Amino acid sequence: MLSRRVLSKEEESESTDAEVTKEDQEKINTFSRLHNRSKALEEELGSKQKEKEDLEELSTELELADEDSLIPYKIGDSFMHVPLGEAQELLATQTTEIEGEVSTLEEELETIREQIRGLKAHLYARFGKGINLEA
């Protein structure tokens, strides 16, 4: 047995009958691009944060190393044996660079999220339940 659901006046006014203008379509396209970019940035940010954690863990391990030992340090595709002090300096420099990259990615991601929130508010106000912007 099929049952029919009766729409309230409010639900009827939020139906998909709203005409999509060129401006609306541009905003939908912009939302889509920003959403895809935010997902890519989230992946990259996760990768950089993991790299940062690994560098911090390595730094802790190097504190336990013997002062006179040579440490294998990866430079490009090769490993070079460098004194402990130099390895710690290189590691500190690399950690600082990663922290800067993480900070930049976080700022860019927050800017994109703000733009997405603005577009969502506009598009939901225009189309109501007739559009789904949740992923």
FITILUM-590826 format. One line per 5 residues: number of its first residue (from 1); their letters; for each residue x negated, y, z negated of N, C-alpha, C, O. Coordinates in nm, 4 decimals. Example, Ala and Ser with C-alpha at 12.3 -4.5 7.8 and 13.67 -1.06 7.14 Angstrom:
1	AS	-1.3190/-0.5690/-0.7800/-1.2300/-0.4500/-0.7800/-1.3200/-0.3300/-0.7800/-1.4236/-0.3319/-0.8465 | -1.2850/-0.2250/-0.7080/-1.3670/-0.1060/-0.7140/-1.2900/0.0030/-0.7870/-1.3409/0.1138/-0.8039
//
This chain:
1	MLSRR	-0.0838/-0.1179/0.0000/0.0000/0.0000/0.0000/-0.0884/0.1244/0.0000/-0.1770/0.1379/-0.0844 | -0.0652/0.2122/0.0915/-0.1398/0.3357/0.1003/-0.0707/0.4442/0.0206/0.0517/0.4576/0.0226 | -0.1515/0.5210/-0.0493/-0.0925/0.6336/-0.1204/-0.1427/0.7617/-0.0562/-0.2565/0.7704/-0.0101 | -0.0573/0.8576/-0.0547/-0.0957/0.9885/0.0011/-0.1216/1.0829/-0.1130/-0.0473/1.0878/-0.2110 | -0.2266/1.1561/-0.0984/-0.2613/1.2553/-0.1977/-0.2141/1.3908/-0.1474/-0.2403/1.4297/-0.0336
6	VLSKE	-0.1455/1.4598/-0.2331/-0.0963/1.5922/-0.1967/-0.1996/1.6946/-0.2421/-0.2399/1.6966/-0.3584 | -0.2421/1.7802/-0.1479/-0.3399/1.8831/-0.1790/-0.2731/2.0012/-0.2461/-0.1637/2.0426/-0.2079 | -0.3396/2.0542/-0.3455/-0.2891/2.1749/-0.4097/-0.3149/2.2931/-0.3170/-0.3889/2.2814/-0.2193 | -0.2531/2.4075/-0.3483/-0.2740/2.5286/-0.2673/-0.4229/2.5658/-0.2644/-0.4761/2.6063/-0.1610 | -0.4880/2.5515/-0.3787/-0.6298/2.5865/-0.3870/-0.7129/2.4954/-0.2974/-0.8013/2.5432/-0.2264
11	EESES	-0.6863/2.3663/-0.2994/-0.7604/2.2729/-0.2162/-0.7329/2.2966/-0.0682/-0.8222/2.2807/0.0150 | -0.6101/2.3343/-0.0354/-0.5773/2.3632/0.1036/-0.6569/2.4829/0.1547/-0.7019/2.4848/0.2693 | -0.6735/2.5820/0.0686/-0.7462/2.7017/0.1112/-0.8956/2.6743/0.1241/-0.9676/2.7498/0.1894 | -0.9424/2.5649/0.0609/-1.0834/2.5299/0.0688/-1.1093/2.4221/0.1734/-1.2151/2.3593/0.1717 | -1.0171/2.4002/0.2620/-1.0336/2.2949/0.3620/-1.1397/2.3334/0.4641/-1.1955/2.4430/0.4587
16	TDAEV	-1.1669/2.2434/0.5561/-1.2737/2.2642/0.6540/-1.2277/2.3460/0.7740/-1.2963/2.3484/0.8762 | -1.1153/2.4120/0.7643/-1.0631/2.4892/0.8760/-1.1363/2.6214/0.8973/-1.1101/2.6901/0.9960 | -1.2272/2.6587/0.8072/-1.2980/2.7857/0.8214/-1.3834/2.7810/0.9483/-1.4552/2.6845/0.9742 | -1.3731/2.8870/1.0247/-1.4496/2.8946/1.1492/-1.5951/2.9234/1.1169/-1.6253/3.0094/1.0342 | -1.6839/2.8522/1.1815/-1.8270/2.8705/1.1603/-1.8775/2.9739/1.2604/-1.8752/2.9524/1.3816
21	TKEDQ	-1.9227/3.0860/1.2064/-1.9763/3.1912/1.2925/-2.1239/3.1637/1.3208/-2.1848/3.0755/1.2603 | -2.1795/3.2401/1.4128/-2.3217/3.2256/1.4453/-2.4063/3.2546/1.3217/-2.5055/3.1863/1.2964 | -2.3668/3.3560/1.2449/-2.4391/3.3904/1.1223/-2.4329/3.2742/1.0224/-2.5329/3.2415/0.9585 | -2.3146/3.2119/1.0094/-2.3004/3.0971/0.9197/-2.3918/2.9835/0.9640/-2.4585/2.9214/0.8814 | -2.3949/2.9566/1.0931/-2.4773/2.8482/1.1451/-2.6249/2.8767/1.1211/-2.7015/2.7859/1.0887
26	EKINT	-2.6645/3.0014/1.1368/-2.8032/3.0386/1.1108/-2.8380/3.0166/0.9634/-2.9478/2.9716/0.9306 | -2.7431/3.0488/0.8749/-2.7675/3.0277/0.7319/-2.7742/2.8791/0.6988/-2.8548/2.8376/0.6156 | -2.6914/2.8003/0.7622/-2.6950/2.6556/0.7417/-2.8288/2.5997/0.7902/-2.8901/2.5169/0.7228 | -2.8733/2.6449/0.9066/-3.0023/2.6009/0.9612/-3.1176/2.6437/0.8706/-3.2107/2.5668/0.8467 | -3.1106/2.7661/0.8210/-3.2137/2.8160/0.7296/-3.2154/2.7319/0.6028/-3.3217/2.6937/0.5541
31	FSRLH	-3.0966/2.7033/0.5495/-3.0871/2.6183/0.4305/-3.1547/2.4839/0.4569/-3.2324/2.4358/0.3745 | -3.1253/2.4244/0.5701/-3.1813/2.2938/0.6043/-3.3341/2.2991/0.6122/-3.4026/2.2120/0.5586 | -3.3864/2.4009/0.6786/-3.5325/2.4148/0.6890/-3.5954/2.4342/0.5511/-3.6969/2.3725/0.5189 | -3.5337/2.5207/0.4700/-3.5872/2.5456/0.3354/-3.5811/2.4202/0.2493/-3.6732/2.3914/0.1729 | -3.4723/2.3463/0.2625/-3.4565/2.2226/0.1858/-3.5664/2.1227/0.2243/-3.6285/2.0622/0.1370
36	NRSKA	-3.5901/2.1056/0.3535/-3.6950/2.0148/0.4002/-3.8326/2.0616/0.3537/-3.9156/1.9806/0.3127 | -3.8562/2.1918/0.3601/-3.9846/2.2473/0.3156/-4.0026/2.2259/0.1654/-4.1127/2.1946/0.1201 | -3.8952/2.2424/0.0882/-3.9061/2.2238/-0.0562/-3.9399/2.0790/-0.0902/-4.0175/2.0534/-0.1823 | -3.8825/1.9847/-0.0170/-3.9134/1.8432/-0.0407/-4.0604/1.8144/-0.0084/-4.1269/1.7417/-0.0821 | -4.1105/1.8705/0.1000/-4.2513/1.8523/0.1366/-4.3429/1.9145/0.0310/-4.4447/1.8560/-0.0060
41	LEEEL	-4.3061/2.0335/-0.0170/-4.3862/2.1003/-0.1197/-4.3848/2.0217/-0.2502/-4.4867/2.0135/-0.3188 | -4.2700/1.9639/-0.2849/-4.2613/1.8841/-0.4067/-4.3551/1.7642/-0.3992/-4.4213/1.7306/-0.4974 | -4.3609/1.7001/-0.2835/-4.4527/1.5875/-0.2643/-4.5979/1.6324/-0.2774/-4.6779/1.5696/-0.3467 | -4.6303/1.7421/-0.2097/-4.7669/1.7937/-0.2137/-4.8041/1.8363/-0.3549/-4.9161/1.8121/-0.4000 | -4.7100/1.9000/-0.4250/-4.7340/1.9439/-0.5619/-4.7586/1.8240/-0.6528/-4.8484/1.8267/-0.7369
46	GSKQK	-4.6796/1.7199/-0.6361/-4.7000/1.5989/-0.7154/-4.8379/1.5390/-0.6921/-4.9044/1.4949/-0.7858 | -4.8798/1.5381/-0.5671/-5.0116/1.4859/-0.5314/-5.1231/1.5694/-0.5944/-5.2191/1.5152/-0.6493 | -5.1092/1.7014/-0.5860/-5.2109/1.7910/-0.6433/-5.2147/1.7798/-0.7950/-5.3224/1.7836/-0.8546 | -5.0975/1.7660/-0.8587/-5.0950/1.7517/-1.0037/-5.1614/1.6215/-1.0472/-5.2303/1.6172/-1.1491 | -5.1404/1.5159/-0.9698/-5.2053/1.3878/-0.9985/-5.3557/1.4023/-0.9829/-5.4321/1.3523/-1.0655
51	EKEDL	-5.3983/1.4701/-0.8782/-5.5407/1.4932/-0.8558/-5.6013/1.5734/-0.9712/-5.7122/1.5446/-1.0161 | -5.5278/1.6738/-1.0184/-5.5732/1.7559/-1.1309/-5.5880/1.6703/-1.2566/-5.6870/1.6821/-1.3288 | -5.4892/1.5839/-1.2826/-5.4964/1.4946/-1.3993/-5.6175/1.4022/-1.3880/-5.6877/1.3786/-1.4864 | -5.6414/1.3506/-1.2688/-5.7561/1.2620/-1.2481/-5.8870/1.3352/-1.2748/-5.9780/1.2794/-1.3361 | -5.8970/1.4605/-1.2289/-6.0183/1.5388/-1.2522/-6.0379/1.5670/-1.4010/-6.1503/1.5627/-1.4511
56	EELST	-5.9291/1.5957/-1.4710/-5.9395/1.6209/-1.6153/-5.9825/1.4945/-1.6895/-6.0607/1.5015/-1.7844 | -5.9314/1.3791/-1.6463/-5.9706/1.2519/-1.7061/-6.1183/1.2236/-1.6790/-6.1912/1.1781/-1.7672 | -6.1608/1.2510/-1.5570/-6.3011/1.2324/-1.5207/-6.3913/1.3241/-1.6025/-6.4998/1.2842/-1.6448 | -6.3463/1.4457/-1.6242/-6.4231/1.5409/-1.7041/-6.4417/1.4878/-1.8463/-6.5497/1.5001/-1.9042 | -6.3378/1.4300/-1.9009/-6.3451/1.3720/-2.0350/-6.4445/1.2555/-2.0371/-6.5222/1.2409/-2.1314
61	ELELA	-6.4410/1.1739/-1.9332/-6.5341/1.0610/-1.9237/-6.6791/1.1091/-1.9134/-6.7694/1.0483/-1.9707 | -6.7004/1.2180/-1.8404/-6.8372/1.2684/-1.8239/-6.8946/1.3225/-1.9542/-7.0164/1.3253/-1.9720 | -6.8081/1.3650/-2.0446/-6.8558/1.4133/-2.1738/-6.9246/1.3021/-2.2523/-7.0078/1.3288/-2.3390 | -6.8898/1.1782/-2.2216/-6.9476/1.0636/-2.2917/-7.0753/1.0125/-2.2251/-7.1445/0.9270/-2.2803 | -7.1066/1.0654/-2.1057/-7.2239/1.0184/-2.0302/-7.3530/1.0676/-2.0941/-7.3552/1.1678/-2.1657
66	DEDSL	-7.4591/0.9954/-2.0665/-7.5930/1.0284/-2.1153/-7.6461/1.1496/-2.0392/-7.6286/1.1591/-1.9177 | -7.7107/1.2419/-2.1095/-7.7630/1.3665/-2.0499/-7.8590/1.3425/-1.9335/-7.8627/1.4210/-1.8387 | -7.9362/1.2350/-1.9403/-8.0392/1.2101/-1.8394/-7.9902/1.1285/-1.7203/-8.0660/1.1048/-1.6263 | -7.8660/1.0860/-1.7233/-7.8190/0.9972/-1.6162/-7.7808/1.0755/-1.4912/-7.7389/1.1911/-1.4964 | -7.7975/1.0069/-1.3793/-7.7530/1.0623/-1.2524/-7.6111/1.0113/-1.2275/-7.5829/0.8924/-1.2428
71	IPYKI	-7.5235/1.1019/-1.1895/-7.3825/1.0702/-1.1708/-7.3524/1.0648/-1.0214/-7.3851/1.1585/-0.9484 | -7.2899/0.9554/-0.9747/-7.2488/0.9527/-0.8330/-7.1305/1.0487/-0.8142/-7.0265/1.0334/-0.8783 | -7.1474/1.1458/-0.7271/-7.0437/1.2470/-0.7058/-7.0085/1.2489/-0.5577/-7.0963/1.2577/-0.4718 | -6.8792/1.2406/-0.5290/-6.8350/1.2359/-0.3895/-6.8338/1.3763/-0.3296/-6.7676/1.4669/-0.3800 | -6.9077/1.3912/-0.2227/-6.9114/1.5178/-0.1481/-6.8772/1.4817/-0.0046/-6.9559/1.4172/0.0646
76	GDSFM	-6.7599/1.5236/0.0395/-6.7134/1.4847/0.1722/-6.6797/1.3367/0.1723/-6.5956/1.2912/0.0947 | -6.7463/1.2613/0.2606/-6.7235/1.1172/0.2682/-6.8363/1.0379/0.2028/-6.8356/0.9148/0.2055 | -6.9322/1.1076/0.1445/-7.0493/1.0409/0.0882/-7.0586/1.0641/-0.0620/-7.0056/1.1617/-0.1153 | -7.1268/0.9725/-0.1283/-7.1557/0.9887/-0.2701/-7.3016/1.0294/-0.2862/-7.3914/0.9683/-0.2284 | -7.3230/1.1317/-0.3641/-7.4579/1.1796/-0.3924/-7.4812/1.1626/-0.5427/-7.3899/1.1834/-0.6226
81	HVPLG	-7.6019/1.1253/-0.5805/-7.6358/1.1153/-0.7222/-7.6871/1.2518/-0.7674/-7.7873/1.3022/-0.7166 | -7.6165/1.3103/-0.8640/-7.6527/1.4430/-0.9146/-7.6677/1.4345/-1.0662/-7.6070/1.3485/-1.1300 | -7.7493/1.5244/-1.1246/-7.7630/1.5268/-1.2703/-7.6278/1.5562/-1.3370/-7.5395/1.6169/-1.2763 | -7.6136/1.5131/-1.4603/-7.4885/1.5272/-1.5332/-7.4382/1.6721/-1.5357/-7.3204/1.6977/-1.5110 | -7.5276/1.7658/-1.5655/-7.4880/1.9070/-1.5737/-7.4316/1.9581/-1.4419/-7.3314/2.0295/-1.4397
86	EAQEL	-7.4957/1.9214/-1.3337/-7.4496/1.9640/-1.2013/-7.3150/1.8991/-1.1675/-7.2268/1.9629/-1.1101 | -7.3006/1.7714/-1.2041/-7.1733/1.7016/-1.1801/-7.0602/1.7698/-1.2571/-6.9496/1.7850/-1.2053 | -7.0881/1.8103/-1.3798/-6.9849/1.8785/-1.4594/-6.9490/2.0145/-1.3995/-6.8324/2.0539/-1.4003 | -7.0488/2.0861/-1.3477/-7.0227/2.2149/-1.2827/-6.9379/2.1967/-1.1566/-6.8414/2.2696/-1.1338 | -6.9762/2.0974/-1.0749/-6.8994/2.0687/-0.9529/-6.7557/2.0302/-0.9875/-6.6610/2.0725/-0.9213
91	LATQT	-6.7416/1.9507/-1.0906/-6.6096/1.9072/-1.1345/-6.5267/2.0248/-1.1853/-6.4073/2.0339/-1.1564 | -6.5890/2.1138/-1.2603/-6.5185/2.2328/-1.3111/-6.4727/2.3210/-1.1956/-6.3613/2.3733/-1.1974 | -6.5585/2.3374/-1.0953/-6.5230/2.4171/-0.9776/-6.4062/2.3540/-0.9035/-6.3112/2.4220/-0.8647 | -6.4149/2.2231/-0.8845/-6.3087/2.1516/-0.8143/-6.1770/2.1587/-0.8920/-6.0703/2.1738/-0.8324 | -6.1844/2.1477/-1.0248/-6.0646/2.1559/-1.1090/-6.0015/2.2942/-1.0986/-5.8793/2.3062/-1.0903
96	TEIEG	-6.0833/2.3976/-1.0988/-6.0332/2.5345/-1.0859/-5.9634/2.5546/-0.9520/-5.8582/2.6182/-0.9451 | -6.0225/2.5001/-0.8453/-5.9612/2.5106/-0.7124/-5.8258/2.4403/-0.7089/-5.7293/2.4938/-0.6541 | -5.8184/2.3215/-0.7668/-5.6926/2.2455/-0.7687/-5.5876/2.3198/-0.8508/-5.4708/2.3245/-0.8121 | -5.6281/2.3779/-0.9638/-5.5336/2.4542/-1.0461/-5.4765/2.5719/-0.9671/-5.3576/2.6023/-0.9772 | -5.5613/2.6376/-0.8889/-5.5155/2.7478/-0.8042/-5.4173/2.6994/-0.6988/-5.3160/2.7645/-0.6730
101	EVSTL	-5.4470/2.5855/-0.6379/-5.3572/2.5290/-0.5369/-5.2231/2.4900/-0.5994/-5.1177/2.5137/-0.5405 | -5.2275/2.4303/-0.7186/-5.1045/2.3923/-0.7888/-5.0211/2.5161/-0.8187/-4.8997/2.5168/-0.7980 | -5.0866/2.6200/-0.8673/-5.0171/2.7444/-0.8994/-4.9518/2.8056/-0.7757/-4.8371/2.8500/-0.7808 | -5.0250/2.8075/-0.6657/-4.9723/2.8614/-0.5400/-4.8520/2.7809/-0.4926/-4.7512/2.8380/-0.4510 | -4.8625/2.6479/-0.4989/-4.7512/2.5619/-0.4575/-4.6287/2.5824/-0.5461/-4.5159/2.5855/-0.4969
106	EEELE	-4.6509/2.5964/-0.6767/-4.5388/2.6188/-0.7692/-4.4685/2.7508/-0.7389/-4.3456/2.7579/-0.7413 | -4.5459/2.8545/-0.7106/-4.4871/2.9845/-0.6776/-4.4075/2.9772/-0.5476/-4.2959/3.0285/-0.5398 | -4.4651/2.9132/-0.4457/-4.3967/2.9001/-0.3175/-4.2684/2.8186/-0.3328/-4.1654/2.8520/-0.2742 | -4.2754/2.7119/-0.4116/-4.1594/2.6276/-0.4335/-4.0494/2.7040/-0.5069/-3.9317/2.6893/-0.4740 | -4.0857/2.7841/-0.6047/-3.9851/2.8625/-0.6780/-3.9204/2.9673/-0.5872/-3.7998/2.9904/-0.5965
111	TIREQ	-3.9981/3.0303/-0.5006/-3.9434/3.1269/-0.4050/-3.8427/3.0592/-0.3128/-3.7349/3.1129/-0.2872 | -3.8781/2.9419/-0.2637/-3.7878/2.8676/-0.1748/-3.6613/2.8267/-0.2496/-3.5512/2.8350/-0.1952 | -3.6771/2.7828/-0.3740/-3.5592/2.7429/-0.4526/-3.4645/2.8607/-0.4759/-3.3425/2.8439/-0.4748 | -3.5204/2.9789/-0.4966/-3.4365/3.0984/-0.5128/-3.3588/3.1264/-0.3845/-3.2396/3.1570/-0.3890 | -3.4263/3.1160/-0.2704/-3.3593/3.1378/-0.1422/-3.2499/3.0329/-0.1205/-3.1414/3.0650/-0.0721
116	IRGLK	-3.2784/2.9097/-0.1561/-3.1797/2.8022/-0.1421/-3.0580/2.8302/-0.2291/-2.9444/2.8128/-0.1848 | -3.0811/2.8739/-0.3534/-2.9679/2.9060/-0.4429/-2.8810/3.0159/-0.3834/-2.7583/3.0077/-0.3889 | -2.9433/3.1187/-0.3265/-2.8684/3.2275/-0.2644/-2.7856/3.1798/-0.1461/-2.6689/3.2163/-0.1321 | -2.8471/3.0975/-0.0607/-2.7753/3.0435/0.0554/-2.6612/2.9516/0.0116/-2.5523/2.9556/0.0688 | -2.6866/2.8694/-0.0895/-2.5825/2.7799/-0.1391/-2.4626/2.8608/-0.1889/-2.3479/2.8304/-0.1561
121	AHLYA	-2.4908/2.9640/-0.2683/-2.3828/3.0464/-0.3224/-2.2998/3.1062/-0.2093/-2.1768/3.1038/-0.2135 | -2.3676/3.1595/-0.1086/-2.2968/3.2215/0.0034/-2.2147/3.1182/0.0807/-2.0972/3.1402/0.1100 | -2.2778/3.0057/0.1132/-2.2101/2.9050/0.1961/-2.0954/2.8370/0.1210/-1.9912/2.8093/0.1803 | -2.1129/2.8099/-0.0073/-2.0022/2.7515/-0.0834/-1.8882/2.8517/-0.0995/-1.7711/2.8136/-0.0982 | -1.9222/2.9796/-0.1147/-1.8171/3.0813/-0.1237/-1.7404/3.0891/0.0084/-1.6194/3.1114/0.0092
126	RFGKG	-1.8099/3.0711/0.1176/-1.7469/3.0814/0.2504/-1.6674/2.9562/0.2866/-1.5572/2.9664/0.3404 | -1.7234/2.8360/0.2568/-1.6612/2.7127/0.3034/-1.6040/2.6247/0.1929/-1.5351/2.5269/0.2221 | -1.6309/2.6571/0.0674/-1.5770/2.5785/-0.0432/-1.6186/2.4330/-0.0326/-1.7359/2.4018/-0.0122 | -1.5215/2.3451/-0.0466/-1.5480/2.2004/-0.0420/-1.5665/2.1500/0.1000/-1.5934/2.0317/0.1210 | -1.5526/2.2376/0.1962/-1.5683/2.1994/0.3354/-1.7140/2.1830/0.3776/-1.7418/2.1474/0.4922
131	INLEA	-1.8067/2.2086/0.2863/-1.9485/2.1936/0.3190/-2.0156/2.1234/0.2013/-1.9824/2.1483/0.0854 | -2.1085/2.0373/0.2322/-2.1817/1.9668/0.1289/-2.3296/1.9978/0.1453/-2.3925/1.9571/0.2430 | -2.3834/2.0698/0.0494/-2.5236/2.1091/0.0577/-2.6088/2.0338/-0.0452/-2.7258/2.0668/-0.0647 | -2.5519/1.9354/-0.1095/-2.6255/1.8569/-0.2078/-2.6952/1.7421/-0.1384/-2.6375/1.6741/-0.0535 | -2.8197/1.7216/-0.1756/-2.8952/1.6121/-0.1113/-2.9297/1.5073/-0.2125/-2.9929/1.4072/-0.1787
//
